[in-house]
Amino acid sequence: MNAYEIIEASLNMKKAQIKERVKDEKGFDVRDEKGKYILAVNQDKTMVVQSKQEELKRKFQDWIFADPGRRETLTNIYNEKFNSVRLREYDGSHLNFVGMNSAITLKPHQKNAVARSLYSNGNTLIAHEVGAGKTFEMVAIAMEGKRLGLHSKPLITAPNALTEQWGEAFRTLYPNSNVLVATEKDFKPENRRDLFAKIATGDWDAVIIGHSQFDMIHLSRERELDALYSEVDKLEAALDEISATSNKGSYSVKQVERAIKSYTDKIQKLLEKTPKEDMLCFEQLGIDKIFVDESQAYKNLDTPTKMQNVSGIGSGGSGRSMQLLMKCRYLDEVTGGKGVIFASGTPVITGYQRTKMPILRCLKQMSITDESDAHFL
């Protein structure tokens, strides 16, 4: 592998690898069922070429900063594009929590989180560490938001085993609240229709359901089809762009083609499925705010990318994540991008840019105001 090939791999965010044809015991090249040669990574040669790759990266960094004029130009570009915004700070010390249990006082960081959600111009991610009181934060946001007219019927979805615990916490913080806590029994086929009707017709301060139950509530068939067709259009545009600059058999092209086929298969299944006329869809329930506790459970959106062997970037997307994304987009339309609260004590985002891509795509598509809106830890 020559220097140009190593540089090309580096610019495409790939680790340089040396692959050789696998040979059988007689020394002949081994082929697969399609007649293609089977390749295997030569570990010794790969270690050498990757050390050269790291050396080239260091040389490139040294070159960037060696010239004072170039250094100043690039520093100014970086500061103007990425380092010129001071993030807004939220102070919730002035909030009056009408109806809250007088024996409970929220801590300053909890009040600030409530203020962030109420006053920010978009969806919010609360990523305080475990034990910091995210449950009470979301309960307070739900009740204060309804009192102020920011939403009328919030829905909280949490891990299945925690729904009753959530109901107890809600009534502890707001003893006079009118809360509907759905159980697994309510989502049995014979009871589901009655539950949906109860959600749609009741004036609830909050509806609390489990993750698996939340996944059962689908959008209307028309809206789901529109969302899937939209994803196919984006992927086809991306495919045209990649094909113009890459080999048609390259990894990134094949990955996008697989993603397109996956979405077209979903569209076909949805078209073949007969909708239940008497079952209410998500839009008909009157929900105008959703709180997703332990939101990292929905992190695996499909992410076509050239990067390989990066933890957190899978080759296929999660169907439940796509369902949540479609619901979030619907709420963005209804609320102007203010209908979603995510909460997680184990945020996926880290300081290393490459591992941030899947969750950042999710945040971006759901119009969450800012990556740093959530006090990332």
C-alpha positions in Angstrom: 0.0 0.0 0.0 1.6 3.2 -1.1 1.3 6.7 0.6 -1.5 7.8 -1.7 -3.6 4.8 -0.8 -2.9 5.3 2.9 -3.9 9.0 2.7 -7.1 8.1 0.8 -8.1 5.7 3.5 -7.4 8.4 6.2 -9.4 11.0 4.4 -12.3 8.5 4.3 -12.0 7.9 8.0 -10.9 4.2 7.5 -8.2 2.2 9.1 -5.7 1.1 6.5 -5.7 -2.7 6.1 -3.7 -5.2 4.1 -5.8 -8.0 2.8 -4.5 -11.1 1.0 -6.1 -14.0 -0.7 -6.8 -17.1 1.4 -5.0 -20.2 0.2 -5.9 -23.8 0.8 -3.5 -26.6 2.0 -2.2 -27.0 -1.6 -1.4 -23.3 -2.0 -4.3 -22.5 -4.4 -6.4 -19.4 -3.9 -9.8 -20.1 -2.3 -13.0 -18.7 -3.9 -16.5 -18.3 -2.5 -19.8 -19.6 -4.0 -19.9 -16.7 -6.4 -16.4 -17.3 -7.6 -14.8 -14.3 -5.8 -11.5 -14.6 -4.0 -11.8 -14.9 -0.2 -9.6 -12.3 1.5 -8.2 -12.2 5.0 -6.5 -9.4 6.9 -2.7 -9.9 7.2 -2.2 -8.7 10.8 1.5 -8.2 10.7 1.5 -6.1 7.5 -1.6 -4.2 8.7 0.2 -3.2 11.9 3.0 -1.8 9.8 0.8 0.1 7.5 -1.3 1.5 10.3 1.8 2.8 12.0 2.6 4.6 8.8 -0.9 5.9 8.7 -0.5 7.4 12.2 2.9 8.8 11.2 1.3 10.5 8.1 -1.4 12.0 10.4 1.2 13.4 12.7 3.1 14.9 9.8 0.0 16.5 8.4 -0.8 18.1 11.8 2.7 19.4 12.1 2.5 20.8 8.6 -0.8 22.6 9.3 0.7 24.5 12.3 4.2 25.0 10.9 3.3 28.1 8.9 2.0 31.0 11.1 -0.2 32.5 8.4 -1.9 29.1 7.6 -2.3 28.5 11.4 -4.0 31.9 11.9 -6.3 31.4 8.9 -7.4 28.0 10.0 -7.8 29.0 13.6 -10.0 32.0 12.5 -12.2 29.7 10.3 -12.7 27.3 13.2 -13.5 30.0 15.7 -16.0 31.6 13.4 -17.8 28.4 12.5 -17.7 26.4 15.7 -16.4 28.4 18.6 -18.4 31.7 18.4 -21.6 30.8 20.3 -22.0 31.1 24.0 -24.7 28.7 25.2 -27.7 30.0 27.0 -28.0 29.3 30.8 -31.3 28.6 32.4 -32.3 29.7 35.9 -35.4 28.1 37.4 -35.1 29.6 40.9 -38.1 31.9 40.3 -40.5 29.1 39.3 -43.6 28.6 41.3 -44.7 25.0 41.2 -48.5 25.2 41.8 -50.0 22.1 43.2 -46.6 20.5 44.1 -46.2 18.6 47.4 -45.2 21.2 49.9 -43.0 18.6 51.7 -40.8 18.3 48.6 -38.4 21.0 47.3 -36.6 20.5 44.0 -32.9 21.1 43.9 -31.4 24.0 41.9 -30.3 21.8 39.0 -33.8 20.2 38.8 -35.4 23.7 38.7 -32.9 24.7 36.0 -33.8 21.6 33.9 -37.5 22.5 34.2 -36.8 26.1 33.1 -34.7 24.8 30.2 -37.6 22.8 28.9 -40.2 25.5 29.4 -38.3 28.4 28.0 -36.1 26.8 25.3 -37.1 27.1 21.6 -37.1 23.4 20.9 -37.1 19.8 22.1 -34.8 19.0 25.1 -32.6 16.1 26.2 -32.1 15.8 30.0 -28.9 13.8 30.5 -28.2 14.1 34.2 -26.4 11.2 35.8 -28.3 8.4 37.5 -29.8 9.5 40.8 -29.9 13.2 39.9 -33.7 13.3 39.9 -34.7 13.2 36.3 -38.1 11.6 37.2 -39.2 14.6 39.3 -37.8 16.9 36.6 -40.1 15.4 34.0 -43.1 15.3 36.2 -42.6 19.0 37.0 -42.2 19.8 33.3 -45.4 17.9 32.5 -47.5 19.7 35.2 -46.0 23.2 34.8 -46.2 23.0 31.0 -49.9 22.0 31.2 -50.6 24.8 33.7 -49.0 27.3 31.5 -50.8 26.1 28.4 -47.7 24.8 26.6 -49.3 21.4 26.2 -52.6 19.7 27.1 -52.0 16.0 27.3 -48.4 14.7 27.9 -47.4 11.0 27.4 -44.6 9.5 29.4 -43.0 6.3 28.2 -40.6 4.4 30.5 -39.2 0.8 30.7 -42.1 -1.6 31.2 -41.0 -2.5 34.8 -41.0 1.1 35.9 -44.5 2.3 34.9 -46.1 1.8 38.3 -43.1 3.4 39.9 -43.5 6.4 37.7 -47.2 6.6 38.6 -46.2 6.6 42.3 -43.6 9.3 41.8 -46.1 11.5 39.8 -48.7 11.3 42.6 -46.0 11.8 45.3 -44.9 15.1 43.7 -48.4 16.2 42.6 -50.9 14.5 44.9 -54.0 15.9 43.2 -52.9 15.0 39.7 -55.1 13.0 37.3 -52.8 10.4 35.9 -53.5 7.3 33.8 -51.0 4.5 34.3 -51.4 1.8 31.7 -50.4 -1.8 32.6 -49.5 -4.7 30.4 -53.0 -6.1 30.8 -54.4 -2.9 29.3 -52.5 -3.6 26.1 -53.8 -7.0 25.5 -55.6 -7.2 22.2 -59.1 -7.3 23.8 -58.4 -4.3 26.0 -56.3 -2.1 23.8 -59.2 -0.5 22.0 -60.8 0.6 25.3 -57.5 2.0 26.6 -56.9 4.0 23.5 -60.4 5.4 23.8 -59.8 6.3 27.4 -56.6 8.1 26.5 -58.3 10.0 23.7 -61.3 11.1 25.7 -59.9 11.8 29.2 -58.5 15.1 30.4 -55.3 13.6 31.8 -52.5 15.5 33.4 -50.3 12.6 32.1 -50.5 9.2 30.5 -47.8 6.7 31.5 -47.1 3.6 29.5 -44.2 1.2 29.0 -41.8 1.3 26.1 -43.1 -1.9 24.4 -46.7 -0.5 24.8 -45.6 2.8 23.3 -44.2 0.9 20.3 -47.6 -0.7 19.7 -49.2 2.7 19.1 -48.7 3.4 15.4 -49.2 6.5 13.4 -51.8 6.6 10.6 -50.9 4.5 7.6 -50.7 7.5 5.4 -48.2 9.3 7.6 -46.0 6.3 8.0 -45.9 5.8 4.3 -45.0 9.5 3.8 -42.1 9.1 6.3 -40.8 6.0 4.7 -41.0 7.5 1.2 -39.2 10.5 2.5 -36.3 8.4 3.8 -36.1 6.5 0.5 -35.8 9.9 -1.4 -33.0 11.0 0.9 -31.1 7.8 0.5 -31.5 7.8 -3.2 -30.1 11.4 -3.3 -27.2 10.3 -1.1 -26.6 7.3 -3.4 -26.4 9.6 -6.5 -23.9 11.8 -4.7 -21.8 8.8 -3.5 -21.9 7.1 -6.8 -20.6 10.2 -8.6 -17.4 10.1 -6.5 -17.1 6.4 -5.5 -16.8 3.0 -7.2 -20.2 1.4 -7.7 -19.1 -1.6 -5.8 -17.7 0.3 -2.8 -18.8 -0.4 0.7 -20.6 2.9 1.2 -22.6 2.4 -2.0 -23.6 -1.1 -1.1 -24.6 0.1 2.4 -26.9 2.8 1.1 -28.4 0.3 -1.4 -29.1 -2.1 1.4 -30.8 0.7 3.4 -33.0 1.6 0.4 -34.0 -2.0 0.0 -34.8 -2.2 3.7 -37.1 0.8 3.5 -38.8 -0.4 0.3 -39.5 -3.7 2.0 -41.1 -1.9 4.9 -43.2 0.1 2.5 -44.4 -3.0 0.7 -45.3 -4.7 4.0 -47.2 -1.6 5.1 -49.1 -1.5 1.8 -50.1 -5.2 2.1 -51.2 -4.8 5.7 -54.9 -4.2 6.2 -55.5 -1.3 8.7 -57.9 -1.8 11.6 -60.6 0.7 11.1 -61.7 0.7 14.7 -58.3 1.2 16.2 -57.2 4.8 17.1 -53.8 5.9 15.7 -51.3 8.1 17.6 -52.6 11.3 16.0 -56.1 10.6 17.3 -55.1 10.3 21.0 -54.6 14.0 21.5 -51.0 13.6 22.7 -49.0 16.8 22.2 -45.9 16.1 24.3 -43.9 12.9 24.9 -41.4 12.2 27.5 -39.1 9.3 26.7 -37.3 7.9 29.8 -34.2 5.9 29.3 -34.1 7.2 25.7 -30.9 5.4 24.9 -33.1 2.3 24.2 -34.1 4.0 20.9 -30.6 5.0 19.8 -30.1 2.6 16.8 -31.3 4.6 13.8 -30.0 3.4 10.5 -26.8 5.5 9.7 -25.3 5.0 6.2 -21.6 5.9 6.6 -18.2 5.1 5.2 -16.8 4.5 8.6 -16.1 0.9 9.7 -15.4 -0.8 13.0 -16.8 2.1 15.0 -18.6 1.2 18.2 -22.2 2.5 18.2 -22.6 2.5 14.4 -24.5 -0.6 13.3 -25.1 -1.8 9.8 -28.9 -1.9 10.2 -31.4 0.3 11.9 -33.9 -0.4 14.6 -37.6 -0.5 13.7 -38.7 0.9 17.1 -36.2 3.8 16.7 -37.8 4.6 13.3 -41.2 4.5 14.8 -40.2 7.0 17.5 -38.6 9.3 14.9 -41.8 9.4 12.9 -43.8 10.3 16.1 -41.3 13.0 17.0 -41.6 14.5 13.5 -45.4 14.5 13.8 -45.1 16.3 17.2 -42.6 18.7 15.6 -45.3 19.7 13.1 -48.0 20.0 15.8 -45.9 21.9 18.3 -43.3 23.7 16.3 -40.5 21.5 17.5 -41.3 21.7 21.2 -43.1 18.3 21.8 -40.3 16.0 22.8 -38.3 15.4 26.0 -35.6 12.8 26.1 -34.1 11.6 29.4 -31.1 9.3 29.9 -28.6 8.7 32.7 -26.3 7.0 30.2 -26.1 9.4 27.2 -24.5 7.8 24.2 -22.7 10.9 23.1 -19.0 11.1 24.1 -16.2 13.4 23.3 -15.1 11.4 20.4 -16.8 12.8 17.3 -17.1 9.5 15.3 -19.1 7.8 18.1 -21.5 10.7 18.1 -23.0 10.2 14.6 -26.0 7.9 15.2 -27.5 9.8 18.2 -26.6 13.2 16.7 -28.6 12.2 13.6 -31.5 11.3 15.8 -31.2 14.6 17.7 -30.9 16.6 14.5 -33.9 14.9 12.8 -36.0 15.5 15.9 -35.0 19.2 16.0 -33.6 19.0 19.5 -32.3 22.4 20.0 -28.6 21.9 20.6 -26.2 19.0 21.2 -25.1 20.8 24.4 -28.7 21.5 25.5 -28.6 18.4 27.7 -25.5 19.1 29.9 -23.7 16.1 28.4 -21.6 14.4 30.9 
